[in-house]
Every structure is written in structure tokens, then in C-alpha cells.
Amino acid sequence: MTGGSGFLAGYVTAELLRRGHRVRASVRDLGRSDDVRARVARLVDPGDNLSFVAADLLRDDGWAEAADGVAYVVHTASPMPIGEFRGTDVIRPAREGTRRVLEAARRAGVRRVVLTSSTAAAMPARPDAPADESVWTDLPDRPEFVYPRAKTLAERDAWDLVGGWPDGPELVTILPANIQGPALDGDYAPSVGLIRLMLAGRMPLLPRIGYAVVDVRDLAVLHAEALSAAGAAGQRFIAAGEFLWLSEMAEVLRERLGEAARKVPRRALPNWIVRTGAHVNAELRQLRPNLDRRSHLDAGHVERTLGWRTRPAADTVADTGRSLVALGLV
């Protein structure tokens, strides 16, 4: 399990442990291993079946040890830009890390690698066009497109590498939409942070943006299924549920959480303010590509192949909010 300290990785690790697997998780700093173990223990008792190894996406050290003796690899580790980054800050570790993980897996005789990509790697050229697994993102090299370009290039690299290795490993890529679900502690996905901002009253106005939602609990099950399902080898799978505008997420929070959602915003941030402010403000510049853009993600392939689908988006948003309240994070 690469990126063992990540939000998704914690849930995937717990799901694999439930299924009887022994898991070796990579972390950049072994000093974080106790925190990761405690997070996983909120979901399942790891016992002696969870161990750790130090490995960094930008260094060769540690990856041979991480892959030694394992049957499967789940590669969730990937840099996530907060704010505006130059391309090399995110793209380089995404691409080099993927190569290191796959090469270590090949040398160790790993059977299959499940790589977490993103629906950001399957964005159609026309915003209103449907997207399935045949679609690949093609965006210019601009700061606001760093994340989708990183995910796209890293996934393409993975398929190119494995395609040249007749002796394996098999590859499966999973392309999640906006990952939400219960926070286990104060270290959660940026998409969960959106819900926290709304509940804490730190998002006074709602921009006209939205996301297709996938529940982290269901996504963990999908990763575990993809490790061994015969029909998964060599496949891309879009993992997405319903699309919700931020205004719809806010409405769910108010309806389901009551008084705890009293600070959730009601008023809209006009599009013209976002577009004008994007010229001088990096945060608004990050919003601009998704402004008024409703994605049309087709997750039919994974449902037909593996029988998987995620739960209703409103339930996921509500559970995310409840977890943040319960942890005292808002």
C-alpha cells in the first residue's frame, strides 16, 4: 500500500485487513506509522498484520524492500496541490513515483498493481460531453491544470510501462471522482475540507462549481475487489456517483445536520467575480476551470464488470459532515 498515511489509503488498508490480507504500507517518514496505525484501528484491529516501510516517490531507496515478497500493490500515493503549483512540483513526483512503484513491483514478481488515478485524467474536450474510460484528458501546461495533467501523465506512463512488460504485473487503474466520506481524524482529503469550510462558516459564498461524489468507504471496497477480480486486469474504471453542486451539498448539510449546519452558506458567489478575480487571486484561478461545469461521468463499466456502485451522494455528504462535527473539527 503506497501512500499509507493518506485518507483513501487508510480505508483501503482497513478493507484489505478485513479480508485477511497482510498489508505493508509505505510512508515517507516512519515517525508517522503510529498515527496511521491508530487511524486504521478506528475501522478494524490491525493486529500484527500491518507493517510499515519508509519510501518516497522521489527517491529509489525503500521501494525494493516495500515490494519484496508481496503479491499485490495498491498505489494510492500521489501529490495533491493545495493552491497554485508549478508543474514540476506535482507532475514530477506523480510520474517518477509511478515508475518507481511499477518497476519495484515487476522486479519483485508482483501479480497485479491497482493504481489510483482520477476522473481528472478522463476529462472530455467539451465540458458538456460524457466521459467514460475511453476519454483521456488533454490540457495545456498552465498552473490551474497541474493536477489533472499530473494524474493523466502518471496513468499514461503506467499503461505504457506495463504494456512493454510481457511478464507482468497486471495493471488496473481506478479513476475516482470527488472523494468524500467520514474523516477519521484531522488528516483528511481536500474534498472533505470543502465540507469543513462550509460547516465552519469559512466559505461565505458558494461558487457555481460542483463534483460527482464517490464515498471513500465504497471506493476502498472497489480497490480490494480490483486486486483479484479476473475481469479487472487491464481495465480502467471510473468510480463516480451523483453530481452535486456546492449549493446542493450545502442544502444536504442544512437538512441532515440541523443546528450543526447553521453556518453553512446560502448565497451564491457570482460567476463574474470569480472570472474577474482570477486575474489576481490564485484561489479563484483554481476555481475558474470548473466554473459552471457539470461533469457527465459514466460509471457503467465498473458496475457491469465488478457489480460495484457507490451509495447516494447525499448520504456521503451528510456522513462527512457528521464526522467533522463529532471530531470537533468545526
Contacts in CASP RR format, 6 or more apart in sequence:
PFRMAT RR
TARGET T0000
AUTHOR 0000-0000-0000
METHOD contacts of the structure
MODEL  1
MTGGSGFLAGYVTAELLRRGHRVRASVRDLGRSDDVRARVARLVDPGDNL
SFVAADLLRDDGWAEAADGVAYVVHTASPMPIGEFRGTDVIRPAREGTRR
VLEAARRAGVRRVVLTSSTAAAMPARPDAPADESVWTDLPDRPEFVYPRA
KTLAERDAWDLVGGWPDGPELVTILPANIQGPALDGDYAPSVGLIRLMLA
GRMPLLPRIGYAVVDVRDLAVLHAEALSAAGAAGQRFIAAGEFLWLSEMA
EVLRERLGEAARKVPRRALPNWIVRTGAHVNAELRQLRPNLDRRSHLDAG
HVERTLGWRTRPAADTVADTGRSLVALGLV
1 9 0 8 1.000
1 12 0 8 1.000
1 13 0 8 1.000
1 16 0 8 1.000
1 23 0 8 1.000
1 24 0 8 1.000
1 25 0 8 1.000
1 26 0 8 1.000
1 73 0 8 1.000
1 74 0 8 1.000
1 76 0 8 1.000
2 9 0 8 1.000
2 25 0 8 1.000
2 26 0 8 1.000
2 55 0 8 1.000
2 66 0 8 1.000
2 73 0 8 1.000
2 74 0 8 1.000
2 75 0 8 1.000
2 76 0 8 1.000
2 77 0 8 1.000
2 101 0 8 1.000
3 9 0 8 1.000
3 25 0 8 1.000
3 26 0 8 1.000
3 27 0 8 1.000
3 76 0 8 1.000
3 77 0 8 1.000
4 10 0 8 1.000
4 13 0 8 1.000
4 25 0 8 1.000
4 26 0 8 1.000
4 27 0 8 1.000
4 36 0 8 1.000
4 76 0 8 1.000
4 77 0 8 1.000
5 25 0 8 1.000
5 27 0 8 1.000
5 28 0 8 1.000
5 32 0 8 1.000
5 35 0 8 1.000
5 36 0 8 1.000
5 187 0 8 1.000
6 76 0 8 1.000
6 187 0 8 1.000
6 189 0 8 1.000
7 179 0 8 1.000
7 183 0 8 1.000
7 187 0 8 1.000
7 188 0 8 1.000
7 189 0 8 1.000
7 192 0 8 1.000
7 216 0 8 1.000
8 76 0 8 1.000
8 116 0 8 1.000
8 176 0 8 1.000
8 179 0 8 1.000
8 189 0 8 1.000
8 216 0 8 1.000
8 219 0 8 1.000
8 220 0 8 1.000
9 25 0 8 1.000
9 74 0 8 1.000
9 76 0 8 1.000
9 77 0 8 1.000
10 36 0 8 1.000
10 39 0 8 1.000
10 40 0 8 1.000
10 43 0 8 1.000
10 184 0 8 1.000
10 220 0 8 1.000
11 43 0 8 1.000
11 216 0 8 1.000
11 217 0 8 1.000
11 219 0 8 1.000
11 220 0 8 1.000
12 74 0 8 1.000
12 76 0 8 1.000
12 219 0 8 1.000
12 220 0 8 1.000
12 223 0 8 1.000
12 224 0 8 1.000
13 23 0 8 1.000
13 25 0 8 1.000
13 36 0 8 1.000
13 40 0 8 1.000
13 46 0 8 1.000
13 50 0 8 1.000
14 40 0 8 1.000
14 43 0 8 1.000
14 44 0 8 1.000
14 220 0 8 1.000
15 220 0 8 1.000
15 221 0 8 1.000
15 223 0 8 1.000
15 224 0 8 1.000
16 23 0 8 1.000
16 74 0 8 1.000
16 224 0 8 1.000
16 227 0 8 1.000
17 23 0 8 1.000
17 40 0 8 1.000
17 44 0 8 1.000
17 46 0 8 1.000
17 49 0 8 1.000
17 50 0 8 1.000
18 44 0 8 1.000
19 224 0 8 1.000
20 49 0 8 1.000
21 49 0 8 1.000
21 72 0 8 1.000
22 49 0 8 1.000
22 50 0 8 1.000
22 51 0 8 1.000
23 46 0 8 1.000
23 49 0 8 1.000
23 50 0 8 1.000
23 51 0 8 1.000
24 51 0 8 1.000
24 52 0 8 1.000
24 53 0 8 1.000
24 66 0 8 1.000
24 70 0 8 1.000
25 33 0 8 1.000
25 36 0 8 1.000
25 50 0 8 1.000
25 51 0 8 1.000
25 52 0 8 1.000
25 53 0 8 1.000
26 52 0 8 1.000
26 53 0 8 1.000
26 54 0 8 1.000
26 55 0 8 1.000
26 62 0 8 1.000
26 63 0 8 1.000
26 66 0 8 1.000
26 77 0 8 1.000
27 33 0 8 1.000
27 36 0 8 1.000
27 52 0 8 1.000
27 53 0 8 1.000
27 54 0 8 1.000
27 55 0 8 1.000
28 54 0 8 1.000
28 55 0 8 1.000
28 56 0 8 1.000
29 54 0 8 1.000
30 52 0 8 1.000
30 54 0 8 1.000
33 52 0 8 1.000
35 185 0 8 1.000
35 187 0 8 1.000
36 52 0 8 1.000
37 46 0 8 1.000
37 50 0 8 1.000
38 185 0 8 1.000
39 184 0 8 1.000
39 185 0 8 1.000
39 187 0 8 1.000
40 46 0 8 1.000
40 50 0 8 1.000
42 184 0 8 1.000
42 185 0 8 1.000
43 184 0 8 1.000
53 62 0 8 1.000
53 65 0 8 1.000
53 66 0 8 1.000
54 61 0 8 1.000
54 62 0 8 1.000
55 61 0 8 1.000
55 62 0 8 1.000
55 63 0 8 1.000
55 65 0 8 1.000
55 66 0 8 1.000
57 77 0 8 1.000
57 79 0 8 1.000
57 93 0 8 1.000
57 94 0 8 1.000
57 96 0 8 1.000
57 97 0 8 1.000
57 100 0 8 1.000
58 92 0 8 1.000
58 93 0 8 1.000
58 96 0 8 1.000
58 97 0 8 1.000
60 100 0 8 1.000
63 100 0 8 1.000
63 101 0 8 1.000
63 103 0 8 1.000
63 104 0 8 1.000
64 104 0 8 1.000
64 107 0 8 1.000
64 108 0 8 1.000
66 104 0 8 1.000
67 73 0 8 1.000
67 101 0 8 1.000
67 104 0 8 1.000
67 105 0 8 1.000
67 107 0 8 1.000
67 108 0 8 1.000
67 110 0 8 1.000
68 108 0 8 1.000
69 108 0 8 1.000
70 108 0 8 1.000
70 110 0 8 1.000
71 110 0 8 1.000
71 111 0 8 1.000
72 110 0 8 1.000
72 111 0 8 1.000
72 112 0 8 1.000
72 113 0 8 1.000
72 114 0 8 1.000
72 227 0 8 1.000
72 228 0 8 1.000
73 101 0 8 1.000
73 105 0 8 1.000
73 110 0 8 1.000
73 112 0 8 1.000
73 113 0 8 1.000
73 114 0 8 1.000
73 169 0 8 1.000
74 113 0 8 1.000
74 114 0 8 1.000
74 116 0 8 1.000
74 223 0 8 1.000
74 227 0 8 1.000
75 98 0 8 1.000
75 101 0 8 1.000
75 102 0 8 1.000
75 113 0 8 1.000
75 114 0 8 1.000
75 115 0 8 1.000
75 116 0 8 1.000
76 116 0 8 1.000
76 223 0 8 1.000
77 97 0 8 1.000
77 101 0 8 1.000
78 93 0 8 1.000
78 94 0 8 1.000
78 116 0 8 1.000
78 150 0 8 1.000
78 151 0 8 1.000
78 154 0 8 1.000
79 89 0 8 1.000
79 90 0 8 1.000
79 93 0 8 1.000
79 94 0 8 1.000
79 150 0 8 1.000
80 90 0 8 1.000
80 147 0 8 1.000
80 190 0 8 1.000
81 89 0 8 1.000
81 90 0 8 1.000
81 146 0 8 1.000
81 147 0 8 1.000
82 190 0 8 1.000
83 282 0 8 1.000
83 283 0 8 1.000
83 286 0 8 1.000
84 143 0 8 1.000
84 144 0 8 1.000
84 146 0 8 1.000
84 282 0 8 1.000
84 285 0 8 1.000
84 286 0 8 1.000
85 143 0 8 1.000
85 146 0 8 1.000
86 143 0 8 1.000
86 146 0 8 1.000
87 141 0 8 1.000
87 143 0 8 1.000
87 146 0 8 1.000
87 149 0 8 1.000
87 150 0 8 1.000
89 146 0 8 1.000
90 146 0 8 1.000
90 147 0 8 1.000
90 150 0 8 1.000
91 146 0 8 1.000
91 149 0 8 1.000
91 150 0 8 1.000
91 153 0 8 1.000
91 154 0 8 1.000
94 150 0 8 1.000
94 151 0 8 1.000
94 153 0 8 1.000
94 154 0 8 1.000
95 150 0 8 1.000
95 153 0 8 1.000
95 154 0 8 1.000
95 157 0 8 1.000
97 154 0 8 1.000
98 115 0 8 1.000
98 154 0 8 1.000
98 155 0 8 1.000
98 157 0 8 1.000
98 158 0 8 1.000
99 157 0 8 1.000
99 161 0 8 1.000
101 113 0 8 1.000
102 113 0 8 1.000
102 158 0 8 1.000
102 161 0 8 1.000
102 162 0 8 1.000
102 169 0 8 1.000
102 171 0 8 1.000
103 161 0 8 1.000
105 113 0 8 1.000
105 169 0 8 1.000
106 165 0 8 1.000
106 167 0 8 1.000
106 168 0 8 1.000
106 169 0 8 1.000
109 168 0 8 1.000
109 169 0 8 1.000
110 169 0 8 1.000
111 169 0 8 1.000
111 170 0 8 1.000
112 169 0 8 1.000
112 170 0 8 1.000
112 171 0 8 1.000
112 172 0 8 1.000
112 227 0 8 1.000
112 228 0 8 1.000
112 233 0 8 1.000
113 158 0 8 1.000
113 162 0 8 1.000
113 169 0 8 1.000
113 170 0 8 1.000
113 171 0 8 1.000
113 172 0 8 1.000
114 172 0 8 1.000
114 173 0 8 1.000
114 174 0 8 1.000
114 223 0 8 1.000
114 226 0 8 1.000
114 227 0 8 1.000
115 155 0 8 1.000
115 158 0 8 1.000
115 171 0 8 1.000
115 172 0 8 1.000
115 173 0 8 1.000
115 174 0 8 1.000
116 173 0 8 1.000
116 174 0 8 1.000
116 176 0 8 1.000
116 223 0 8 1.000
117 151 0 8 1.000
117 154 0 8 1.000
117 155 0 8 1.000
117 173 0 8 1.000
117 174 0 8 1.000
117 175 0 8 1.000
117 236 0 8 1.000
118 147 0 8 1.000
118 148 0 8 1.000
118 151 0 8 1.000
118 175 0 8 1.000
118 176 0 8 1.000
119 131 0 8 1.000
119 175 0 8 1.000
119 176 0 8 1.000
119 177 0 8 1.000
119 212 0 8 1.000
119 238 0 8 1.000
119 239 0 8 1.000
119 240 0 8 1.000
119 295 0 8 1.000
119 297 0 8 1.000
120 137 0 8 1.000
120 147 0 8 1.000
120 148 0 8 1.000
120 151 0 8 1.000
120 152 0 8 1.000
121 136 0 8 1.000
121 137 0 8 1.000
121 148 0 8 1.000
121 151 0 8 1.000
121 152 0 8 1.000
121 155 0 8 1.000
121 175 0 8 1.000
122 131 0 8 1.000
122 132 0 8 1.000
122 133 0 8 1.000
122 135 0 8 1.000
122 136 0 8 1.000
122 137 0 8 1.000
122 175 0 8 1.000
122 236 0 8 1.000
122 238 0 8 1.000
122 297 0 8 1.000
123 131 0 8 1.000
123 135 0 8 1.000
123 137 0 8 1.000
123 139 0 8 1.000
123 148 0 8 1.000
123 295 0 8 1.000
124 130 0 8 1.000
124 131 0 8 1.000
124 135 0 8 1.000
125 138 0 8 1.000
127 293 0 8 1.000
127 294 0 8 1.000
128 294 0 8 1.000
128 296 0 8 1.000
129 296 0 8 1.000
130 296 0 8 1.000
130 297 0 8 1.000
130 298 0 8 1.000
131 238 0 8 1.000
131 295 0 8 1.000
131 296 0 8 1.000
131 297 0 8 1.000
131 298 0 8 1.000
132 238 0 8 1.000
132 297 0 8 1.000
132 298 0 8 1.000
132 300 0 8 1.000
132 301 0 8 1.000
133 175 0 8 1.000
133 235 0 8 1.000
133 236 0 8 1.000
133 237 0 8 1.000
133 238 0 8 1.000
133 301 0 8 1.000
136 152 0 8 1.000
136 156 0 8 1.000
137 148 0 8 1.000
137 149 0 8 1.000
137 151 0 8 1.000
137 152 0 8 1.000
138 152 0 8 1.000
139 145 0 8 1.000
139 148 0 8 1.000
139 149 0 8 1.000
139 152 0 8 1.000
141 149 0 8 1.000
143 282 0 8 1.000
143 285 0 8 1.000
144 285 0 8 1.000
144 286 0 8 1.000
144 288 0 8 1.000
144 289 0 8 1.000
145 289 0 8 1.000
155 173 0 8 1.000
158 171 0 8 1.000
158 173 0 8 1.000
159 171 0 8 1.000
159 173 0 8 1.000
162 168 0 8 1.000
162 169 0 8 1.000
162 170 0 8 1.000
162 171 0 8 1.000
170 233 0 8 1.000
170 234 0 8 1.000
171 233 0 8 1.000
171 234 0 8 1.000
172 226 0 8 1.000
172 227 0 8 1.000
172 232 0 8 1.000
172 233 0 8 1.000
172 234 0 8 1.000
172 235 0 8 1.000
172 237 0 8 1.000
173 235 0 8 1.000
173 236 0 8 1.000
173 237 0 8 1.000
174 219 0 8 1.000
174 222 0 8 1.000
174 223 0 8 1.000
174 226 0 8 1.000
174 236 0 8 1.000
174 237 0 8 1.000
174 239 0 8 1.000
175 236 0 8 1.000
175 237 0 8 1.000
175 238 0 8 1.000
175 239 0 8 1.000
175 240 0 8 1.000
176 214 0 8 1.000
176 219 0 8 1.000
176 239 0 8 1.000
176 240 0 8 1.000
177 211 0 8 1.000
177 212 0 8 1.000
177 213 0 8 1.000
177 214 0 8 1.000
177 238 0 8 1.000
177 239 0 8 1.000
177 240 0 8 1.000
177 241 0 8 1.000
177 295 0 8 1.000
177 297 0 8 1.000
178 191 0 8 1.000
178 210 0 8 1.000
178 211 0 8 1.000
178 212 0 8 1.000
178 213 0 8 1.000
178 214 0 8 1.000
179 189 0 8 1.000
179 191 0 8 1.000
179 192 0 8 1.000
179 214 0 8 1.000
179 216 0 8 1.000
179 219 0 8 1.000
180 189 0 8 1.000
180 191 0 8 1.000
180 192 0 8 1.000
180 195 0 8 1.000
180 213 0 8 1.000
180 214 0 8 1.000
180 215 0 8 1.000
180 216 0 8 1.000
180 316 0 8 1.000
180 317 0 8 1.000
180 320 0 8 1.000
181 192 0 8 1.000
181 215 0 8 1.000
181 216 0 8 1.000
181 217 0 8 1.000
181 316 0 8 1.000
181 319 0 8 1.000
181 320 0 8 1.000
181 323 0 8 1.000
182 216 0 8 1.000
182 217 0 8 1.000
182 319 0 8 1.000
182 320 0 8 1.000
182 322 0 8 1.000
182 323 0 8 1.000
183 192 0 8 1.000
183 320 0 8 1.000
183 323 0 8 1.000
183 324 0 8 1.000
183 327 0 8 1.000
183 329 0 8 1.000
184 323 0 8 1.000
185 327 0 8 1.000
186 327 0 8 1.000
186 329 0 8 1.000
188 196 0 8 1.000
189 216 0 8 1.000
191 211 0 8 1.000
192 320 0 8 1.000
192 324 0 8 1.000
194 203 0 8 1.000
194 246 0 8 1.000
194 249 0 8 1.000
195 249 0 8 1.000
195 253 0 8 1.000
195 317 0 8 1.000
195 320 0 8 1.000
195 321 0 8 1.000
195 324 0 8 1.000
196 202 0 8 1.000
196 321 0 8 1.000
196 324 0 8 1.000
196 329 0 8 1.000
196 330 0 8 1.000
197 203 0 8 1.000
198 246 0 8 1.000
198 249 0 8 1.000
198 250 0 8 1.000
198 253 0 8 1.000
198 261 0 8 1.000
198 263 0 8 1.000
198 264 0 8 1.000
198 265 0 8 1.000
199 253 0 8 1.000
199 257 0 8 1.000
199 260 0 8 1.000
199 261 0 8 1.000
199 263 0 8 1.000
199 264 0 8 1.000
199 321 0 8 1.000
199 324 0 8 1.000
199 325 0 8 1.000
199 330 0 8 1.000
200 263 0 8 1.000
200 330 0 8 1.000
201 263 0 8 1.000
201 264 0 8 1.000
201 265 0 8 1.000
203 265 0 8 1.000
204 265 0 8 1.000
204 267 0 8 1.000
205 265 0 8 1.000
205 267 0 8 1.000
205 268 0 8 1.000
205 269 0 8 1.000
206 246 0 8 1.000
206 247 0 8 1.000
206 250 0 8 1.000
206 265 0 8 1.000
206 266 0 8 1.000
206 267 0 8 1.000
206 268 0 8 1.000
206 269 0 8 1.000
207 246 0 8 1.000
207 268 0 8 1.000
207 269 0 8 1.000
207 271 0 8 1.000
207 274 0 8 1.000
207 287 0 8 1.000
207 291 0 8 1.000
208 245 0 8 1.000
208 246 0 8 1.000
208 247 0 8 1.000
208 268 0 8 1.000
208 269 0 8 1.000
208 271 0 8 1.000
208 274 0 8 1.000
208 291 0 8 1.000
208 292 0 8 1.000
209 245 0 8 1.000
209 246 0 8 1.000
209 287 0 8 1.000
209 290 0 8 1.000
209 291 0 8 1.000
209 292 0 8 1.000
209 293 0 8 1.000
210 243 0 8 1.000
210 244 0 8 1.000
210 245 0 8 1.000
210 246 0 8 1.000
210 249 0 8 1.000
210 290 0 8 1.000
210 293 0 8 1.000
210 294 0 8 1.000
211 243 0 8 1.000
211 244 0 8 1.000
211 295 0 8 1.000
212 240 0 8 1.000
212 241 0 8 1.000
212 242 0 8 1.000
212 243 0 8 1.000
212 244 0 8 1.000
212 295 0 8 1.000
212 297 0 8 1.000
212 313 0 8 1.000
213 240 0 8 1.000
213 241 0 8 1.000
213 242 0 8 1.000
213 243 0 8 1.000
213 244 0 8 1.000
213 310 0 8 1.000
213 313 0 8 1.000
213 316 0 8 1.000
213 317 0 8 1.000
214 239 0 8 1.000
214 240 0 8 1.000
214 241 0 8 1.000
214 310 0 8 1.000
214 316 0 8 1.000
215 310 0 8 1.000
215 311 0 8 1.000
215 315 0 8 1.000
215 316 0 8 1.000
215 319 0 8 1.000
217 311 0 8 1.000
218 239 0 8 1.000
218 308 0 8 1.000
218 309 0 8 1.000
218 310 0 8 1.000
218 311 0 8 1.000
219 239 0 8 1.000
219 310 0 8 1.000
221 308 0 8 1.000
222 237 0 8 1.000
222 239 0 8 1.000
222 302 0 8 1.000
222 306 0 8 1.000
222 308 0 8 1.000
225 232 0 8 1.000
225 306 0 8 1.000
225 308 0 8 1.000
226 232 0 8 1.000
226 237 0 8 1.000
226 306 0 8 1.000
229 305 0 8 1.000
229 306 0 8 1.000
231 305 0 8 1.000
231 306 0 8 1.000
232 305 0 8 1.000
232 306 0 8 1.000
235 301 0 8 1.000
235 305 0 8 1.000
236 301 0 8 1.000
237 299 0 8 1.000
237 301 0 8 1.000
237 302 0 8 1.000
237 305 0 8 1.000
237 306 0 8 1.000
238 297 0 8 1.000
238 298 0 8 1.000
238 299 0 8 1.000
238 300 0 8 1.000
238 301 0 8 1.000
238 302 0 8 1.000
239 299 0 8 1.000
239 302 0 8 1.000
239 308 0 8 1.000
239 310 0 8 1.000
240 295 0 8 1.000
240 297 0 8 1.000
240 299 0 8 1.000
240 310 0 8 1.000
241 297 0 8 1.000
241 299 0 8 1.000
241 309 0 8 1.000
241 310 0 8 1.000
241 313 0 8 1.000
242 312 0 8 1.000
242 313 0 8 1.000
242 314 0 8 1.000
243 294 0 8 1.000
243 295 0 8 1.000
243 296 0 8 1.000
243 297 0 8 1.000
243 313 0 8 1.000
244 252 0 8 1.000
244 313 0 8 1.000
244 314 0 8 1.000
244 317 0 8 1.000
245 294 0 8 1.000
247 268 0 8 1.000
249 317 0 8 1.000
250 264 0 8 1.000
250 265 0 8 1.000
250 266 0 8 1.000
252 314 0 8 1.000
252 317 0 8 1.000
252 318 0 8 1.000
253 261 0 8 1.000
253 264 0 8 1.000
253 317 0 8 1.000
253 318 0 8 1.000
253 321 0 8 1.000
254 261 0 8 1.000
254 264 0 8 1.000
256 314 0 8 1.000
256 317 0 8 1.000
256 318 0 8 1.000
256 322 0 8 1.000
257 318 0 8 1.000
257 321 0 8 1.000
257 322 0 8 1.000
257 325 0 8 1.000
260 321 0 8 1.000
260 322 0 8 1.000
260 325 0 8 1.000
260 330 0 8 1.000
263 330 0 8 1.000
271 291 0 8 1.000
271 292 0 8 1.000
273 284 0 8 1.000
274 284 0 8 1.000
274 287 0 8 1.000
274 288 0 8 1.000
274 291 0 8 1.000
275 288 0 8 1.000
275 291 0 8 1.000
277 284 0 8 1.000
277 285 0 8 1.000
278 284 0 8 1.000
278 285 0 8 1.000
278 287 0 8 1.000
278 288 0 8 1.000
279 285 0 8 1.000
299 309 0 8 1.000
299 310 0 8 1.000
302 308 0 8 1.000
302 309 0 8 1.000
303 309 0 8 1.000
310 316 0 8 1.000
321 330 0 8 1.000
324 330 0 8 1.000
END
